[in-house]
């Protein structure tokens, strides 16, 4: 008798756990789903297991009149499976009470789809930007490490230098940029001469416009303007070319076949730009001074002969050398950033556009930052 009494106490528990929350009755045209028991947080796992077994190949009539108790967890589970069934078949709900209807309407109107996304706070945006910047710097340092390892191997085996690709990129990045570099430098020289002439004419120091144009262009503006133009023209092209190869999986194919992308794609572009940019700077210096000469003649009536004679007096060779030293440094920064951003492109065209834009912005920023660094060094060295 004691054993029978204990079994009587245990049986209701076993009966509840064995699927008394749902009863299924199949008819020829529809499926009757009868919900019973307590649809609360404690029983949602078991209810979900039973709901997962409900077929939806026929019209469903869902009777919820047998639910004795419910809470938000039970109603949310009901909403989830109701939406799932409605995507596959027609569902009709029967037997719901006013309390169930109120809970259903309340939770349905405040589901995640209807809650507007939370806006990030000011400090949170700063934190995310800082983390992204840290990741970019870390990835760029890793890129430079792999680049210098490849460069070391190339120097040990000069026969592996790809001269044909270097010549192609020198022509593409250097010779083809002469027109835009010349036009930009000429206009910059004219602007400097016009702006300087207005102030110098007030003190009768017209001839000093030659000093202003010659030294400023050769020492500062020529290298920086040329580097900025090349960053927008050639640096973005490097990113787009390598990024397109990344999207079409050409780089992955190169690695599979045992070819080093740094040797085939990165180093030829860096070497080519380090050769081409100093030549472009020299060309920009000449055209910029020519622009200043033309503007001086138009504004201050300084003849070309007077301008050149004064230029010989004030423009020392050291100014030209100090400006040319910046060329290879700027070229390395532009080419390295362009190739680095190209390798970061993922498998979609939107990423290609974003990283091409980032390449130009990063290159121009680094060019200006390093130009400022050179200015500080030159000032401290008194040269």
Secondary structure, DSSP 8 states (H G I E B T S, - for coil): -HHHHHHHHHHHHHHHHTT-SEEEEE-SSEEEEEEEEEESGGGHHHHHHHHTT---SSEEEEEEEEEEEE-HHHHHHHHHHHHHHHHHS-EEEE---HHHHHHHHHHHTTSGGGS------HHHHHHHHHHHHHHHHHHHHHHHHHHHHHHHHHHH-GGG--HHHHHHHHHHHTGGGHHHHHHHHHHHHHHHHHHHHHHHHHTT-GGGHHHHHHHHIIIIIHHHHHHHHHIIIIIHHHHHHHHHHHHTTHHHHHHHTT--HIIIIIHHHHHHHHHHHHHHHHHHHHHHHHHHHHHHHHHH---HHHHHHHHHHH--HHHHHHHHHHHHHHHHHHHHHHHHHHHH--SSHHHHHHHHHHHHHHHHHHHHHHHHHHHHHHHHHT-
